[in-house]
Amino acid sequence: MTVDIEKTGPEGVPPTPSAGPEAIKAIPVRHWGRYVSAVVAIALFGLVVYAFSQGKINWDAIPDYFFDERILDGVKETLLLTLVSMAIGIIGGIVLAVMRLSKNPVTSSIAWFYIWFFRGTPVLVQLFVWFNLGLVFETINLGFYQDEWSDFMTPFLTALLGLGLNEAAYMAEICRAGLLSVDEGQTEASHALGMSHNKTLRRIVIPQAMRVIVPPTGNEVINMLKTTSLVAAVQFTELFRQAQNIGSTSGAPVEMFFLAAAWYLLLTSVLSVGQYYLERYYARGSTRTLPPTPLQKIKSSVFSVRRPKGVSA
């Protein structure tokens, strides 16, 4: 009987087991397409910057007028118009959504017609209609209120009606989609427990529907902020109209348009952060872990850079 020296050693003693297989050296795959696309994107961006640098643009006029009193007044009017118009749109949208889902054919048909009309016509056309109704109505008579149409339909009221009523049609569809996303079994269970239809909506349906309603509503708020620039056509002095007025008197109209664009970017960025935290709030209970906040992302990235190699988190 022969002895396998390689397996048992020279004296029949088993050899010391090895430390284990060698570590696999993973070589990442090089994605050359990513490098090429990055170079092309940087080149295109450089061309755009170079093209704008050739123009006779007075860039110093933008910081000079950025905090001008007229611009700040325009920002305040823009924010006020956005908030009030969205309030009208949200309240009207909820009412229209409930009417649309009603089993009453009259209320359902009225809601459908409203949504069909206001979503099917441009908001700028609606603004001009409200603004020029004084050409066909000399006075307004509501029974308890009577006045000249030109005194009643101010530019601010024109902007509110044009933006708010139009937004209500879009919010109605958003709210309707959120209400339909809730399982009907929960509504039936609440009715079986003796809850009324209105109480079921307030306590059961609407809180769950908010997870579906909040994200598109945040987009509508941001879109409303930008849409307010259209009311300059009906002589309402918000941010864009103020920038136009300053540009016509200062001799820097293009620069003032860039200034208005910078303010819109700043305001929409702030609203986007608020939308993120609101979505995060209503995501509680639907996900196991909430998405990190922007501050948490910054802290994690900073600590990951400072952490020495070989030290685990």
ABEGO torsion letter per residue (X at the ends): XBBBAAAAEAAGBBBBBBAEBBBBBBBBBBBAAAAAAAAAAAAAAAAAAAAAAABBBBAAAAAAAAABAAAAAAAAAAAAAAAAAAAAAAAAAAAAAAAAABABAAAAAAAAAAAAAAAABBAAAAAAAAAAAAAABABBBAGABBBBAAAABBAAAAAAAAAAAAAAAAAAAAAAAAAAABBAAAAAAAAAAGBBAAAAAAAAAAAAAAAAAAAAAAAAAAAAAAAAAAAAAAGBBBAAAAAAAAAAAAGBAAAAAAAAAAAAAAAAAAAAAAAAAAAAAAABGABABBBBBAAAAAAAAAAAAABBBGBBX
